[in-house]
Amino acid sequence: MTTITRRRDFLAANAGRRAAMSGFVLLMHPRGDGDSGMRVGYTVTKKIGNAVVRNRMKRRLRALARDLLPNGGVAGADHVLIGRAGGVERDFAALRAEFAKALRKVTQQQAKP
């Protein structure tokens, strides 16, 4: 799993499927380039808090992606996690359950035409 770093890849993911949860928003966009590898990106805006809070939220999002994306993610797609204000205070187990639910939601949307 590689990390998305280019702005154009984040913008392309914004055109894909989305699952909004209370702690984060998950965006998933199939690349269609024939590569079966998953890529993941993390975004936390300054509205969430100072650098310490934003970095804490990104660490939590990275841990979620490490745990659940290899089995529940869509191969050949970009996954972007956008942190929300409530994500820092939420229990990690609750965030994990929400992330699993969001993955199911975007994969079900993927299966529908």
Z-matrix of the N, CA and C atoms (Angstrom, degrees):
N
C 1 1.448
C 2 1.534 1 107.59
N 3 1.314 2 115.36 1 123.96
C 4 1.447 3 119.94 2 179.73
C 5 1.525 4 110.01 3 -105.76
N 6 1.323 5 115.31 4 162.63
C 7 1.456 6 121.62 5 -177.25
C 8 1.519 7 110.12 6 -98.62
N 9 1.300 8 116.01 7 137.88
C 10 1.462 9 122.39 8 176.59
C 11 1.524 10 107.64 9 -79.71
N 12 1.335 11 116.62 10 131.05
C 13 1.454 12 120.00 11 179.29
C 14 1.522 13 113.16 12 -125.18
N 15 1.327 14 118.19 13 -19.20
C 16 1.461 15 120.70 14 -176.22
C 17 1.524 16 111.61 15 -88.42
N 18 1.316 17 114.91 16 139.90
C 19 1.462 18 121.02 17 -179.14
C 20 1.521 19 111.76 18 -60.55
N 21 1.316 20 117.83 19 -38.60
C 22 1.469 21 120.46 20 -177.92
C 23 1.526 22 111.43 21 -64.09
N 24 1.337 23 117.72 22 -30.97
C 25 1.462 24 120.44 23 176.99
C 26 1.526 25 111.20 24 -70.76
N 27 1.340 26 116.29 25 -37.01
C 28 1.472 27 120.19 26 175.78
C 29 1.529 28 110.02 27 -65.40
N 30 1.320 29 116.89 28 -41.86
C 31 1.467 30 120.67 29 179.47
C 32 1.530 31 111.24 30 -66.18
N 33 1.323 32 117.45 31 -37.38
C 34 1.459 33 120.58 32 177.27
C 35 1.527 34 110.45 33 -65.51
N 36 1.321 35 117.16 34 -39.49
C 37 1.469 36 120.92 35 179.03
C 38 1.523 37 111.09 36 -64.48
N 39 1.317 38 116.72 37 -29.11
C 40 1.458 39 120.70 38 179.50
C 41 1.532 40 111.42 39 -65.36
N 42 1.320 41 117.00 40 -22.58
C 43 1.465 42 120.47 41 178.49
C 44 1.525 43 112.34 42 -84.53
N 45 1.324 44 117.24 43 -4.66
C 46 1.465 45 121.08 44 -177.74
C 47 1.515 46 113.34 45 -87.80
N 48 1.319 47 114.95 46 -156.63
C 49 1.471 48 121.45 47 -178.97
C 50 1.519 49 109.86 48 -81.06
N 51 1.321 50 115.62 49 150.42
C 52 1.461 51 119.39 50 -178.03
C 53 1.511 52 110.56 51 -135.52
N 54 1.331 53 113.99 52 146.96
C 55 1.462 54 121.78 53 175.17
C 56 1.525 55 106.88 54 -134.27
N 57 1.322 56 116.76 55 109.60
C 58 1.461 57 122.00 56 -178.41
C 59 1.524 58 109.91 57 -92.10
N 60 1.313 59 115.51 58 125.82
C 61 1.460 60 122.85 59 176.36
C 62 1.522 61 107.83 60 -119.79
N 63 1.312 62 117.14 61 174.01
C 64 1.465 63 118.70 62 -176.03
C 65 1.523 64 112.74 63 -71.86
N 66 1.331 65 118.74 64 -26.48
C 67 1.457 66 120.80 65 -178.30
C 68 1.518 67 114.52 66 -99.44
N 69 1.320 68 117.94 67 -16.91
C 70 1.459 69 121.77 68 -176.12
C 71 1.528 70 109.80 69 -165.63
N 72 1.320 71 115.10 70 172.22
C 73 1.461 72 122.44 71 172.59
C 74 1.526 73 106.29 72 -123.59
N 75 1.324 74 116.45 73 132.75
C 76 1.457 75 121.48 74 177.07
C 77 1.524 76 108.95 75 -106.33
N 78 1.326 77 116.05 76 125.21
C 79 1.457 78 122.51 77 174.60
C 80 1.520 79 107.77 78 -110.45
N 81 1.330 80 117.11 79 137.10
C 82 1.455 81 121.08 80 178.21
C 83 1.517 82 108.37 81 -134.31
N 84 1.326 83 115.66 82 127.39
C 85 1.459 84 121.05 83 -178.38
C 86 1.517 85 109.34 84 -134.74
N 87 1.352 86 118.33 85 116.21
C 88 1.463 87 119.91 86 175.79
C 89 1.527 88 110.09 87 -66.90
N 90 1.326 89 116.56 88 131.79
C 91 1.466 90 120.40 89 -176.46
C 92 1.514 91 112.14 90 -76.93
N 93 1.322 92 118.00 91 -40.27
C 94 1.454 93 120.86 92 -179.75
C 95 1.514 94 114.01 93 73.03
N 96 1.330 95 117.76 94 22.44
C 97 1.463 96 120.99 95 -179.89
C 98 1.527 97 112.95 96 -100.00
N 99 1.329 98 117.71 97 5.96
C 100 1.453 99 121.01 98 178.76
C 101 1.507 100 114.73 99 86.73
N 102 1.321 101 117.92 100 -9.47
C 103 1.467 102 121.95 101 178.19
C 104 1.518 103 108.19 102 -84.10
N 105 1.334 104 116.99 103 129.40
C 106 1.468 105 120.10 104 -176.81
C 107 1.528 106 112.57 105 -90.48
N 108 1.315 107 118.07 106 1.69
C 109 1.465 108 120.78 107 179.83
C 110 1.513 109 112.05 108 -76.42
N 111 1.332 110 115.19 109 148.26
C 112 1.463 111 121.08 110 176.87
C 113 1.522 112 109.01 111 -92.93
N 114 1.324 113 115.55 112 144.65
C 115 1.459 114 120.65 113 172.95
C 116 1.523 115 107.54 114 -122.61
N 117 1.317 116 115.33 115 150.32
C 118 1.459 117 119.96 116 -178.08
C 119 1.531 118 109.29 117 -136.23
N 120 1.325 119 115.73 118 143.14
C 121 1.455 120 122.06 119 177.79
C 122 1.518 121 109.87 120 -133.25
N 123 1.336 122 115.34 121 154.46
C 124 1.470 123 121.27 122 -177.29
C 125 1.520 124 108.50 123 -129.42
N 126 1.325 125 115.50 124 136.79
C 127 1.453 126 121.00 125 178.76
C 128 1.524 127 108.82 126 -138.80
N 129 1.328 128 115.33 127 130.11
C 130 1.459 129 121.31 128 173.68
C 131 1.522 130 106.19 129 -138.27
N 132 1.327 131 117.44 130 119.83
C 133 1.464 132 121.34 131 -175.29
C 134 1.523 133 111.54 132 -81.98
N 135 1.316 134 115.39 133 167.03
C 136 1.457 135 121.21 134 179.32
C 137 1.520 136 112.77 135 -69.40
N 138 1.328 137 117.01 136 -13.97
C 139 1.465 138 120.30 137 176.97
C 140 1.524 139 111.19 138 -65.57
N 141 1.328 140 116.48 139 -24.42
C 142 1.461 141 121.52 140 -177.25
C 143 1.521 142 110.91 141 -70.52
N 144 1.321 143 117.45 142 -39.23
C 145 1.456 144 120.41 143 -179.16
C 146 1.518 145 111.23 144 162.86
N 147 1.331 146 115.10 145 -165.80
C 148 1.456 147 119.64 146 -179.28
C 149 1.531 148 110.20 147 -76.14
N 150 1.326 149 117.00 148 -176.79
C 151 1.464 150 121.41 149 -174.44
C 152 1.523 151 112.14 150 -61.23
N 153 1.312 152 117.45 151 -36.21
C 154 1.461 153 120.69 152 -179.49
C 155 1.529 154 110.40 153 -63.54
N 156 1.310 155 116.82 154 -44.81
C 157 1.466 156 121.55 155 -179.38
C 158 1.530 157 110.36 156 -67.82
N 159 1.327 158 117.07 157 -42.96
C 160 1.467 159 120.31 158 179.61
C 161 1.522 160 111.43 159 -63.29
N 162 1.317 161 117.03 160 -42.60
C 163 1.465 162 120.02 161 179.06
C 164 1.522 163 111.71 162 -67.02
N 165 1.316 164 117.58 163 -35.89
C 166 1.469 165 120.94 164 176.35
C 167 1.529 166 110.15 165 -63.42
N 168 1.322 167 116.14 166 -42.18
C 169 1.462 168 120.09 167 178.79
C 170 1.528 169 110.51 168 -65.12
N 171 1.326 170 117.79 169 -41.63
C 172 1.466 171 120.36 170 178.58
C 173 1.525 172 111.17 171 -63.98
N 174 1.316 173 117.80 172 -38.33
C 175 1.469 174 120.22 173 176.79
C 176 1.518 175 110.85 174 -62.38
N 177 1.319 176 116.87 175 -40.57
C 178 1.473 177 120.31 176 178.31
C 179 1.524 178 110.70 177 -65.16
N 180 1.326 179 117.22 178 -41.88
C 181 1.462 180 120.91 179 178.79
C 182 1.525 181 111.19 180 -65.04
N 183 1.331 182 117.21 181 -39.76
C 184 1.467 183 120.31 182 177.67
C 185 1.525 184 111.14 183 -62.93
N 186 1.326 185 116.78 184 -41.19
C 187 1.468 186 120.54 185 178.97
C 188 1.530 187 110.58 186 -63.58
N 189 1.319 188 117.21 187 -41.20
C 190 1.467 189 120.75 188 177.52
C 191 1.530 190 110.87 189 -61.64
N 192 1.330 191 115.84 190 -45.57
C 193 1.458 192 119.86 191 -178.50
C 194 1.528 193 110.84 192 -64.66
N 195 1.314 194 117.37 193 -41.14
C 196 1.467 195 120.69 194 178.44
C 197 1.518 196 111.85 195 -60.87
N 198 1.338 197 116.35 196 -38.37
C 199 1.459 198 121.02 197 -177.10
C 200 1.527 199 113.01 198 -75.26
N 201 1.323 200 117.45 199 -45.75
C 202 1.459 201 120.14 200 -166.57
C 203 1.523 202 116.35 201 -109.11
N 204 1.325 203 118.80 202 -24.73
C 205 1.462 204 119.35 203 -175.90
C 206 1.528 205 114.19 204 -67.12
N 207 1.328 206 121.21 205 -38.21
C 208 1.467 207 118.71 206 -178.47
C 209 1.526 208 113.48 207 -57.71
N 210 1.316 209 118.34 208 -35.03
C 211 1.460 210 121.02 209 -179.20
C 212 1.524 211 113.30 210 -95.94
N 213 1.329 212 118.02 211 -33.24
C 214 1.462 213 120.46 212 -173.33
C 215 1.505 214 115.49 213 -104.72
N 216 1.341 215 118.05 214 -9.09
C 217 1.448 216 121.13 215 -178.02
C 218 1.515 217 112.93 216 -78.09
N 219 1.310 218 115.56 217 169.23
C 220 1.462 219 122.41 218 179.82
C 221 1.527 220 108.17 219 -96.37
N 222 1.323 221 116.41 220 123.69
C 223 1.463 222 121.10 221 178.98
C 224 1.522 223 109.82 222 -66.60
N 225 1.327 224 116.25 223 139.90
C 226 1.462 225 120.60 224 179.79
C 227 1.507 226 113.85 225 76.27
N 228 1.337 227 117.29 226 22.54
C 229 1.469 228 120.65 227 -177.70
C 230 1.526 229 110.45 228 -130.01
N 231 1.321 230 114.57 229 158.67
C 232 1.457 231 121.90 230 173.11
C 233 1.526 232 108.24 231 -97.23
N 234 1.314 233 117.02 232 134.31
C 235 1.458 234 123.18 233 177.28
C 236 1.524 235 107.15 234 -118.34
N 237 1.323 236 117.10 235 126.22
C 238 1.459 237 121.89 236 179.17
C 239 1.522 238 108.30 237 -121.24
N 240 1.326 239 115.29 238 128.61
C 241 1.461 240 121.69 239 177.37
C 242 1.524 241 108.61 240 -107.72
N 243 1.323 242 115.92 241 122.34
C 244 1.458 243 122.37 242 179.30
C 245 1.521 244 107.66 243 -109.02
N 246 1.322 245 116.77 244 117.39
C 247 1.458 246 121.25 245 -178.37
C 248 1.514 247 111.95 246 -72.50
N 249 1.322 248 115.50 247 142.27
C 250 1.456 249 121.92 248 175.74
C 251 1.519 250 109.24 249 -112.99
N 252 1.318 251 115.56 250 165.80
C 253 1.468 252 120.94 251 -175.08
C 254 1.530 253 112.26 252 -59.87
N 255 1.303 254 118.65 253 -36.54
C 256 1.452 255 120.69 254 -177.74
C 257 1.513 256 114.64 255 -77.14
N 258 1.319 257 118.15 256 -7.97
C 259 1.451 258 121.54 257 -175.33
C 260 1.509 259 115.17 258 -71.46
N 261 1.312 260 117.25 259 -28.01
C 262 1.465 261 120.16 260 -177.24
C 263 1.519 262 110.53 261 -73.08
N 264 1.319 263 118.03 262 -38.19
C 265 1.459 264 121.43 263 -176.72
C 266 1.522 265 113.13 264 -84.91
N 267 1.324 266 117.62 265 -17.90
C 268 1.472 267 120.58 266 -176.05
C 269 1.513 268 111.20 267 -68.79
N 270 1.328 269 114.40 268 150.16
C 271 1.453 270 121.16 269 175.43
C 272 1.528 271 108.98 270 -64.09
N 273 1.343 272 116.93 271 140.30
C 274 1.460 273 120.11 272 -176.54
C 275 1.525 274 111.65 273 -63.93
N 276 1.319 275 117.46 274 -35.27
C 277 1.468 276 120.47 275 178.41
C 278 1.530 277 110.41 276 -63.72
N 279 1.328 278 117.05 277 -37.91
C 280 1.468 279 120.63 278 177.40
C 281 1.531 280 110.36 279 -67.13
N 282 1.335 281 117.02 280 -41.06
C 283 1.464 282 120.20 281 177.01
C 284 1.521 283 110.85 282 -62.52
N 285 1.319 284 115.81 283 -40.10
C 286 1.467 285 120.62 284 -179.84
C 287 1.535 286 110.56 285 -63.31
N 288 1.331 287 116.30 286 -43.03
C 289 1.463 288 120.51 287 178.50
C 290 1.532 289 110.64 288 -64.88
N 291 1.330 290 117.07 289 -40.13
C 292 1.461 291 120.79 290 177.59
C 293 1.523 292 111.51 291 -64.78
N 294 1.329 293 116.43 292 -38.33
C 295 1.456 294 119.99 293 -179.97
C 296 1.527 295 110.63 294 -66.69
N 297 1.321 296 117.07 295 -40.85
C 298 1.465 297 120.64 296 176.74
C 299 1.530 298 110.15 297 -62.22
N 300 1.322 299 116.77 298 -41.14
C 301 1.462 300 121.36 299 178.47
C 302 1.531 301 110.82 300 -64.86
N 303 1.333 302 116.80 301 -41.97
C 304 1.464 303 121.09 302 179.30
C 305 1.525 304 111.11 303 -64.64
N 306 1.336 305 117.25 304 -39.29
C 307 1.461 306 120.13 305 177.53
C 308 1.522 307 111.45 306 -63.76
N 309 1.329 308 115.96 307 -41.61
C 310 1.466 309 119.17 308 177.22
C 311 1.523 310 110.54 309 -62.47
N 312 1.318 311 116.55 310 -40.00
C 313 1.461 312 121.00 311 -178.34
C 314 1.537 313 111.39 312 -64.34
N 315 1.325 314 117.90 313 -45.95
C 316 1.463 315 118.93 314 -178.15
C 317 1.522 316 112.05 315 -73.65
N 318 1.328 317 118.51 316 -28.39
C 319 1.459 318 119.34 317 176.40
C 320 1.524 319 111.19 318 -74.61
N 321 1.324 320 117.87 319 -31.87
C 322 1.462 321 120.50 320 174.92
C 323 1.519 322 109.69 321 -68.04
N 324 1.330 323 117.23 322 -39.22
C 325 1.452 324 120.70 323 176.64
C 326 1.520 325 109.96 324 -64.92
N 327 1.342 326 117.08 325 -33.79
C 328 1.462 327 122.48 326 178.67
C 329 1.528 328 110.08 327 -64.87
N 330 1.339 329 117.08 328 -38.01
C 331 1.463 330 120.23 329 -176.90
C 332 1.532 331 112.20 330 -72.39
N 333 1.325 332 116.63 331 -28.37
C 334 1.479 333 119.87 332 179.55
C 335 1.524 334 109.82 333 -77.34
N 336 1.321 335 118.04 334 145.15
C 337 1.479 336 120.14 335 179.28
C 338 1.504 337 112.87 336 -73.67
